[in-house]
Amino acid sequence: MINLKINGIDVSVEKGTTILQAANMIDIQIPTLCHMDLHDIKYINKLASCRVCMVEDKKSGKLFPSCATPVKEGMIIETDSIRAVQARRTVVELLLSDHPNSCLTCAKNLDCQLQKIAHDLGIREIPYQGEMRQLPIDANSLSLVRDPNKCILCRRCETMCNEVQTVGALAEIGRGFYTHVGSTFNRSMYETTCTFCGQCLSVCPTGALTEVSNVRKVWKALHSDKTVIVQTAPAVRVALGEMFGMEPGTVVTGKMVTALRKLGFDMIFDTNFAADLTIVEEANEFVERMKGNGKLPILTSCCPGWVNFMEQQFSDMIDIPSTCKSPHEMFGAIAKSYLCEKLNIKPEDMVVVSVMPCIAKKFEAARPELEHKGASDVDMVITTRELASMIKEAGIHFTELPDDDFDDPMGESTGAGAIFGATGGVIEATVRTAYETLTGKELEKLEFTDLRGLTGIKETTVKIGDREVRIAVANGLGNTRKLLNKVKSGEEKFDAIEVMACPGGCIGGGGQPFHHGDISILKRRAEGIYSVDHNKKLRKSHENPKIIELYETYLGEVAGPRAHELLHTSYTAKPKL
């Protein structure tokens, strides 16, 4: 143990602890920009590049970056000395001297950590005037906008992309004054290995990385003469309330439906319905492979970030993932066929909008494989944050709204559909249905707790009939890489694997309200997801009466010709960049 003083308080911490960590233990807050924590694992920029967290050691008389400096015996640290505070102020003033003053129109306005630190330090003028960078903005992808002029070289995004997600799309480029984090050879993000998981965006402290906004397109559609319907993902209802000051994990389903109706959507549906549909098809696929009609392990395919990752970096496994479309794409396909017939509407006169916790869904919706008769299954995707901005723009007092219900026939869902939003939920829902399909017996214990939680890789064995079924769950692409490499090498063998690109699953998606590394927020969102499941009367996807009716009146048999045409897709191996 190392003994030191911080602001006059005696502290004893383990060797290797940083000054910042030690200060946090006694509730002393030091401002940071480049430092970030994720899921109780410390991902620290080893270069301490921003220098915003400077503190003074009175014993040595030196200033140190607290995020990267290990404690030493006898240190006398002052976090609020005149020298430390002035050093921080100077650093932030220098950052602002080469930063666009477009706060009012920036997507990160009021949620920008650079803006907050400048405010907290009382910076009201910028004493350092000089040349400012003029670098091209990359807005060529359908999901992500990269503005290098707002990059402060904290390198959080680089750490997230390369060390956590192991995607390798971002790197420090340029020289001298024009150094910034971008892509190799300054290629647009869609020309790189980027999976559009959005985790770089989630940790960026400024507006250097933001999602492509579809809000204006949605408003335009709402004021057109077309029938505009909307679906909402399971993870949205446990996070949307945060944008209006409500506690993380609060289930706001009813208020969300009311708000969407006030915005002008003609019909409001639940992506959970389509999640149930996905499970029926995917569980059937799993059962068939278990019988020897296909390869094992089966990998889930509902996460577009993971699909992008697989097509680029694990293309030799391209025949293993389930061929099922993701739930919101299944919804779009059914809406523009089955629902259009019921409502007597031409598919070209219907606009399908998805509210998702994910920016990769924007890219996914434009994939040519996810079209039917030349039209995309889903026309537009907005994130949880974008929906909140529309609600605020319309002047709707969200917290005061009464509850309303989803419309029929695609608004009814089971608890299994709800748990799609948390890591482990897809495979848990699949097992609930696959068990009863294989055994013909009722599954009494529905909770598979070994598959739950935010651990990066989870494993369990489930007995289905006479067979011990091995299951693995990975959340975060770095964890996925570790797991799949073990499968490829023969070190591990599983029957089914669930993959979610984002840490925590969809609840931690790149389109969700920013959690700024607070793991407790993700835990509470997950608790909200599981409370929806627990409170549902029906908790198995194959028991959803509207799903049963859909097959009986329209789709025919599970995995039959029409179901395969509308609900399944294919993947394309992409060259490694």
C-alpha positions in Angstrom: 0.0 0.0 0.0 1.1 3.5 -0.8 0.4 6.4 1.6 0.0 10.0 0.5 -2.1 13.1 1.1 -4.6 14.6 -1.3 -6.0 18.0 -0.4 -4.9 17.4 3.2 -6.7 14.0 3.4 -4.6 10.9 4.3 -5.0 8.2 1.6 -3.7 4.6 1.5 -4.0 2.9 -1.9 -2.6 -0.1 -3.7 0.7 0.3 -5.6 0.0 1.2 -9.3 -3.1 3.3 -8.5 -3.0 6.6 -10.3 -3.5 10.0 -8.6 -6.8 10.3 -10.4 -8.1 7.0 -9.1 -6.9 7.7 -5.6 -8.7 11.1 -5.7 -11.9 9.5 -6.9 -11.8 7.1 -4.0 -12.2 10.0 -1.6 -14.7 11.8 -3.8 -12.4 14.4 -5.0 -13.2 15.2 -8.7 -10.5 16.2 -11.1 -11.5 17.3 -14.6 -10.4 15.0 -17.5 -10.8 14.8 -21.2 -8.6 12.0 -22.6 -9.1 9.6 -19.7 -12.0 7.2 -19.8 -13.3 4.3 -17.8 -15.4 1.5 -19.4 -17.1 -1.3 -17.6 -14.9 -1.3 -14.5 -11.9 -1.8 -16.8 -9.6 1.2 -17.0 -8.8 2.3 -20.6 -6.4 5.2 -20.1 -4.7 7.2 -22.8 -1.2 6.3 -21.9 0.1 9.6 -23.3 -2.1 11.7 -21.1 -2.5 13.8 -24.2 -4.9 16.5 -23.0 -3.2 17.6 -19.7 -6.4 18.9 -18.4 -6.1 16.8 -15.2 -2.9 18.4 -13.9 -2.3 18.4 -10.1 0.5 19.7 -8.0 2.7 17.6 -5.8 3.9 19.9 -3.0 6.6 17.5 -2.0 8.5 17.6 -5.3 7.1 20.9 -6.5 6.1 19.4 -9.8 2.9 19.3 -11.8 1.6 15.9 -12.9 -1.2 14.6 -15.2 -3.2 12.7 -12.6 -4.8 10.2 -15.0 -1.4 8.6 -15.9 0.8 9.2 -12.9 1.0 6.4 -10.3 1.0 7.4 -6.7 4.3 7.5 -4.8 4.9 7.2 -1.1 4.7 10.5 0.7 3.2 12.5 -2.1 1.4 15.7 -1.0 -1.1 16.3 -3.8 -3.1 19.4 -4.2 -5.7 19.3 -6.9 -6.9 22.8 -6.5 -3.6 24.8 -6.0 -3.2 28.0 -8.0 -0.5 26.3 -10.2 -2.7 23.3 -10.9 -5.8 25.3 -11.7 -3.9 27.8 -13.9 -2.2 24.9 -15.8 -5.7 23.5 -16.6 -7.0 26.8 -17.6 -4.1 27.5 -19.9 -4.5 24.0 -21.5 -8.2 24.6 -22.1 -7.6 28.1 -23.5 -5.0 26.7 -26.0 -7.5 24.0 -27.0 -10.2 26.6 -27.6 -7.8 28.8 -29.6 -8.0 26.2 -32.4 -11.6 25.1 -31.9 -14.6 26.3 -33.8 -16.9 28.6 -31.9 -20.0 27.0 -33.3 -21.4 25.8 -30.0 -25.0 26.9 -30.7 -25.3 24.8 -33.8 -23.0 21.9 -32.7 -24.7 18.5 -32.2 -22.9 18.2 -28.8 -24.1 21.6 -27.5 -24.8 21.3 -23.8 -23.4 17.7 -23.8 -19.8 18.7 -24.7 -17.2 18.0 -22.1 -14.8 20.6 -23.4 -17.6 23.2 -23.1 -18.4 22.1 -19.5 -14.7 22.2 -18.4 -14.3 25.7 -20.0 -17.5 26.8 -18.1 -16.3 25.3 -14.8 -12.9 27.0 -15.2 -14.6 30.3 -15.7 -13.1 30.9 -19.2 -14.9 33.8 -20.8 -12.3 34.9 -23.4 -9.5 33.2 -25.4 -6.2 35.1 -25.0 -4.4 33.0 -27.7 -5.5 34.2 -31.1 -3.9 32.8 -34.3 -4.4 30.4 -37.2 -7.1 27.8 -37.0 -7.2 24.5 -38.9 -9.4 24.2 -41.9 -9.8 20.5 -42.5 -12.4 18.8 -44.7 -15.4 17.3 -42.9 -16.2 13.6 -43.7 -20.0 13.3 -44.0 -20.0 10.7 -46.7 -21.3 7.7 -44.7 -24.9 7.1 -43.8 -24.1 6.8 -40.1 -21.1 8.9 -38.9 -19.9 12.5 -39.4 -16.3 13.2 -38.6 -15.3 16.9 -38.2 -11.5 17.0 -37.6 -11.7 20.7 -36.9 -13.3 19.9 -33.6 -10.8 17.2 -32.7 -8.8 18.0 -29.6 -6.5 15.0 -29.9 -7.7 13.4 -26.7 -7.5 10.1 -28.7 -10.4 8.6 -26.8 -12.0 7.5 -30.1 -8.7 5.9 -31.2 -8.4 4.0 -27.9 -12.0 2.8 -28.2 -11.7 1.8 -31.8 -8.4 0.1 -31.7 -8.0 -1.2 -28.1 -11.5 -1.9 -27.0 -13.3 -2.7 -30.2 -10.2 -3.8 -32.2 -11.7 -2.4 -35.4 -8.6 -0.3 -36.4 -10.4 2.4 -38.4 -9.0 5.4 -36.6 -5.4 6.7 -36.3 -3.5 9.9 -35.6 -2.7 11.5 -38.9 -1.2 14.7 -40.2 1.8 16.5 -38.8 2.4 19.4 -36.5 -0.5 21.9 -36.3 -2.6 19.8 -38.6 -2.4 16.6 -36.5 -5.8 15.1 -35.8 -7.4 11.7 -35.4 -8.8 10.4 -38.6 -8.5 7.5 -41.0 -5.5 6.2 -42.9 -4.9 8.1 -46.1 -7.8 10.4 -45.1 -10.3 8.0 -46.5 -14.0 8.4 -45.7 -15.2 6.2 -42.9 -17.2 4.0 -45.2 -14.0 3.2 -47.1 -12.3 1.9 -43.9 -12.8 -1.0 -41.6 -15.3 1.1 -39.6 -18.3 -1.0 -38.5 -20.4 2.1 -37.5 -20.9 0.7 -34.0 -20.7 4.3 -32.9 -18.6 3.7 -29.8 -16.1 6.3 -30.9 -18.9 8.8 -31.0 -20.0 7.7 -27.5 -16.7 8.6 -26.0 -15.8 11.7 -28.0 -15.8 14.7 -25.6 -16.6 17.2 -28.4 -18.5 17.3 -31.6 -15.7 15.8 -33.7 -17.7 12.6 -34.1 -21.5 12.7 -34.4 -24.2 10.7 -36.1 -25.7 11.6 -39.4 -29.0 13.3 -38.5 -32.2 12.2 -40.2 -34.5 14.4 -38.2 -35.2 16.9 -41.0 -36.1 14.0 -43.3 -38.5 12.6 -40.8 -40.2 15.9 -40.3 -40.5 16.2 -44.1 -42.1 12.8 -44.3 -44.5 13.6 -41.4 -45.7 16.6 -43.4 -46.2 14.7 -46.6 -49.3 12.9 -47.8 -47.7 9.4 -47.2 -48.6 7.1 -44.4 -45.7 7.3 -41.9 -45.4 4.6 -39.4 -42.8 4.2 -36.6 -41.3 1.4 -34.6 -39.3 1.6 -31.4 -36.5 -0.7 -30.3 -36.6 -2.3 -26.9 -33.5 -0.4 -25.6 -35.0 3.0 -26.4 -37.8 2.8 -23.8 -35.3 2.4 -20.9 -33.1 5.3 -22.0 -35.3 8.0 -23.6 -36.4 9.3 -20.2 -32.8 10.3 -19.4 -33.0 13.0 -22.0 -35.8 14.6 -19.9 -34.2 14.3 -16.5 -35.6 10.9 -15.5 -33.6 8.2 -13.8 -31.7 5.8 -16.1 -33.6 2.5 -16.6 -37.0 4.2 -16.2 -39.5 2.4 -18.5 -41.2 5.1 -20.5 -43.0 3.0 -23.1 -46.4 4.6 -22.7 -45.1 8.2 -22.6 -43.0 7.4 -25.7 -46.0 6.2 -27.6 -48.0 9.3 -26.7 -45.1 11.6 -27.8 -44.8 9.8 -31.1 -48.5 10.2 -31.7 -48.2 13.9 -30.9 -45.4 14.3 -33.4 -47.7 13.1 -36.1 -46.9 9.5 -36.9 -49.9 7.7 -38.3 -49.3 4.5 -36.5 -46.9 3.5 -33.7 -45.6 -0.1 -33.5 -43.2 -2.0 -31.3 -39.9 -3.5 -32.6 -40.4 -6.1 -29.8 -43.1 -7.6 -32.0 -40.5 -8.1 -34.7 -38.0 -9.4 -32.1 -40.5 -12.2 -31.4 -40.7 -12.9 -35.1 -36.9 -13.0 -35.3 -36.8 -15.5 -32.4 -39.4 -17.8 -34.1 -37.3 -17.9 -37.3 -33.9 -18.0 -35.5 -34.9 -20.7 -33.0 -36.2 -22.8 -35.9 -32.8 -22.3 -37.7 -31.0 -23.3 -34.5 -33.1 -26.4 -34.0 -32.5 -27.5 -37.6 -28.7 -27.1 -37.2 -28.9 -29.0 -33.9 -30.5 -31.9 -35.9 -27.6 -31.8 -38.2 -29.0 -29.7 -41.0 -26.3 -27.0 -41.0 -23.2 -25.8 -39.2 -22.7 -25.1 -35.6 -22.2 -22.8 -33.8 -25.0 -20.6 -34.9 -24.2 -16.9 -34.5 -26.8 -14.2 -33.9 -27.2 -11.7 -36.7 -29.4 -8.9 -35.4 -26.5 -6.4 -34.7 -25.4 -4.6 -37.9 -22.1 -3.4 -36.3 -21.3 -7.1 -35.7 -22.4 -8.1 -39.2 -20.1 -5.4 -40.7 -17.2 -6.7 -38.5 -17.9 -10.3 -39.5 -18.0 -9.5 -43.2 -14.7 -7.7 -43.1 -12.6 -9.5 -40.4 -14.2 -12.9 -40.1 -15.4 -13.5 -43.6 -14.2 -17.1 -43.5 -17.1 -17.7 -41.0 -19.7 -16.0 -43.2 -21.7 -19.2 -43.5 -22.2 -19.5 -39.7 -24.4 -16.5 -38.6 -28.1 -16.9 -38.7 -29.6 -15.7 -42.0 -32.4 -13.9 -40.1 -32.7 -10.2 -40.7 -32.5 -7.9 -37.7 -35.8 -7.3 -36.0 -36.4 -3.7 -37.3 -35.7 -4.9 -40.8 -38.1 -7.8 -40.4 -40.6 -5.3 -39.2 -40.1 -3.1 -42.3 -40.5 -6.1 -44.6 -43.7 -7.2 -42.9 -45.0 -3.6 -42.8 -44.5 -3.1 -46.5 -46.2 -6.4 -47.4 -48.6 -7.8 -44.8 -49.6 -4.4 -43.2 -49.9 -2.6 -46.5 -52.4 -5.3 -47.6 -54.4 -5.0 -44.4 -54.5 -1.2 -44.7 -55.0 -1.3 -48.4 -51.9 1.0 -48.9 -49.4 0.7 -51.7 -45.9 0.0 -50.3 -44.5 3.1 -52.1 -47.1 5.2 -50.2 -45.8 4.0 -46.8 -42.8 5.4 -45.0 -41.2 3.2 -42.2 -39.2 5.0 -39.6 -37.2 3.1 -37.0 -36.2 4.6 -33.6 -33.0 2.8 -32.7 -30.3 2.9 -30.0 -27.7 2.4 -32.8 -26.1 4.5 -35.6 -25.2 1.3 -37.5 -28.9 0.8 -38.2 -28.7 3.9 -40.5 -26.1 2.1 -42.6 -28.0 -1.2 -42.4 -31.3 0.2 -43.7 -29.5 1.1 -47.0 -28.0 -2.3 -47.6 -29.2 -3.7 -51.0 -29.8 -7.1 -49.4 -32.5 -5.6 -47.2 -34.7 -4.4 -50.1 -37.8 -6.1 -51.4 -39.0 -5.5 -54.9 -36.5 -2.5 -55.2 -37.6 -0.7 -52.1 -35.8 -0.6 -48.7 -37.6 -2.4 -45.9 -36.9 0.6 -43.6 -36.8 4.1 -45.1 -35.3 6.1 -42.2 -33.6 5.5 -38.9 -33.3 8.0 -36.0 -31.5 7.4 -32.7 -32.9 7.7 -29.2 -31.1 11.1 -29.0 -32.7 12.3 -32.3 -36.2 11.3 -31.1 -35.6 13.3 -27.9 -34.5 16.3 -29.9 -37.8 16.1 -32.0 -39.9 15.9 -28.8 -38.1 19.0 -27.5 -38.4 20.8 -30.8 -42.1 20.2 -30.8 -42.4 21.7 -27.3 -43.8 18.5 -25.8 -43.5 18.1 -22.0 -42.5 14.5 -22.0 -42.5 13.8 -18.3 -46.1 15.0 -18.0 -47.5 12.8 -20.8 -50.1 10.1 -20.1 -49.4 6.6 -21.2 -50.7 5.2 -24.5 -50.6 1.8 -26.2 -49.0 0.6 -29.4 -51.2 0.1 -32.4 -52.4 -3.3 -33.7 -51.5 -5.7 -35.2 -47.8 -5.3 -34.9 -47.7 -3.7 -31.4 -48.1 -6.9 -29.3 -45.0 -8.5 -27.9 -43.7 -10.9 -25.3 -41.0 -10.5 -22.6 -38.6 -12.4 -24.8 -38.8 -9.6 -27.4 -38.0 -7.0 -24.7 -34.7 -8.6 -23.6 -33.2 -8.2 -27.0 -32.0 -4.8 -25.8 -29.4 -6.2 -23.3 -26.4 -8.4 -23.9 -27.4 -12.1 -23.6 -31.1 -11.3 -24.3 -31.2 -12.6 -27.8 -29.8 -16.0 -27.1 -31.9 -16.3 -23.9 -35.0 -15.6 -25.9 -33.9 -18.1 -28.5 -33.3 -20.8 -25.9 -36.8 -20.3 -24.5 -38.3 -21.2 -27.8 -35.8 -23.7 -29.0 -36.1 -25.7 -25.8 -39.9 -26.2 -26.2 -39.5 -26.9 -29.9 -36.9 -29.6 -29.4 -38.4 -31.3 -26.3 -42.1 -30.6 -26.7 -42.2 -29.8 -23.0 -42.9 -26.5 -21.3 -39.9 -24.6 -20.1 -40.7 -23.6 -16.5 -37.6 -21.7 -15.5 -37.3 -18.8 -18.0 -34.4 -16.8 -16.6 -31.0 -17.8 -17.7 -29.0 -15.6 -15.3 -25.6 -16.9 -16.5 -26.3 -15.2 -19.8 -27.0 -11.8 -18.1 -24.7 -9.1 -16.9 -22.1 -6.8 -18.5 -19.2 -9.2 -18.4 -17.4 -9.1 -21.8 -17.6 -12.8 -22.5 -20.1 -15.1 -20.8 -20.5 -18.9 -21.1 -23.0 -21.4 -19.9 -24.3 -24.9 -20.6 -28.1 -25.5 -20.9 -29.6 -29.0 -20.9 -32.1 -29.4 -23.7 -33.5 -32.9 -23.7 -30.6 -35.3 -23.5 -28.1 -32.8 -25.0 -25.8 -30.4 -23.1 -25.9 -27.2 -25.2 -22.9 -24.9 -24.8 -23.7 -21.1 -25.3 -21.4 -18.1 -25.3 -22.3 -14.4 -25.3 -19.9 -11.6 -26.3 -20.5 -7.9 -26.1 -18.0 -5.5 -27.5 -16.1 -6.3 -30.7 -12.8 -6.8 -29.0 -14.3 -9.5 -26.8 -16.0 -11.0 -29.9 -12.6 -11.2 -31.6 -11.1 -13.1 -28.6 -14.0 -15.5 -28.5 -14.1 -16.2 -32.3 -10.4 -16.7 -32.5 -10.7 -19.5 -29.8 -13.5 -21.0 -31.8 -11.5 -21.0 -35.0 -8.5 -22.5 -33.3 -10.5 -25.3 -31.8 -9.7 -24.1 -28.3 -13.5 -23.6 -27.6 -16.5 -25.3 -29.0 -20.0 -23.9 -28.7 -23.5 -24.6 -30.2 -24.7 -21.0 -30.2 -23.0 -17.6 -29.8 -24.7 -14.2 -29.3 -22.7 -11.2 -30.4 -23.5 -7.5 -29.7 -21.0 -4.9 -31.0 -21.6 -2.4 -28.2 -20.5 -2.9 -24.6 -23.7 -3.9 -22.7 -25.6 -4.6 -25.9 -28.1 -2.2 -27.4 -28.6 -0.4 -24.1 -25.0 1.0 -24.6 -25.5 1.7 -28.3 -23.9 4.6 -30.1 -27.3 6.3 -30.5 -28.3 6.2 -26.8 -28.0 9.2 -24.3 -24.3 9.6 -23.4 -23.4 7.7 -20.2 -19.9 9.2 -20.0 -18.4 6.0 -18.7 -20.8 5.6 -15.8 -21.3 1.9 -15.7 -24.3 2.2 -13.3 -26.3 3.8 -16.0 -26.0 0.7 -18.2 -26.8 -1.6 -15.3 -30.0 0.3 -14.6 -31.0 0.3 -18.3 -30.5 -3.5 -18.2 -32.6 -3.8 -15.1 -35.4 -1.8 -16.8 -35.2 -4.2 -19.8 -35.6 -7.3 -17.6 -38.4 -5.7 -15.6 -40.4 -5.4 -18.9 -39.8 -9.1 -19.4 -40.7 -10.0 -15.9 -44.0 -8.1 -15.9 -45.2 -9.5 -19.2 -48.0 -12.2 -19.1 -46.4 -13.9 -22.1 -42.6 -14.4 -22.1 -41.9 -16.8 -25.0 -41.9 -15.4 -28.5 -43.7 -18.4 -30.1 -46.7 -17.7 -27.7 -47.3 -14.2 -29.1 -50.9 -14.5 -30.6 -50.2 -11.8 -33.2 -47.1 -13.8 -34.4 -49.2 -17.0 -34.6 -51.9 -15.1 -36.6 -49.2 -13.7 -38.9 -48.0 -17.2 -39.8 -51.5 -18.6 -40.1 -52.9 -15.8 -42.3 -49.9 -14.6 -44.3 -46.5 -16.2 -43.9 -47.4 -19.8 -43.9 -45.0 -22.2 -42.2 -42.0 -21.1 -40.2 -38.9 -20.8 -42.6 -41.3 -21.5 -45.5 -40.9 -19.8 -48.9 -42.7 -16.5 -48.1 -41.0 -16.3 -44.6 -37.6 -16.9 -46.3 -38.3 -14.3 -48.9 -39.2 -11.6 -46.5 -37.4 -12.4 -43.3 -34.0 -13.8 -44.3 -30.9 -12.2 -45.9 -27.4 -13.0 -47.0 -23.9 -11.7 -46.2 -21.0 -10.5 -48.4 -17.4 -11.1 -47.7 -15.4 -7.9 -47.9 -11.7 -7.4 -48.6 -9.6 -6.6 -45.5 -8.5 -2.9 -45.7 
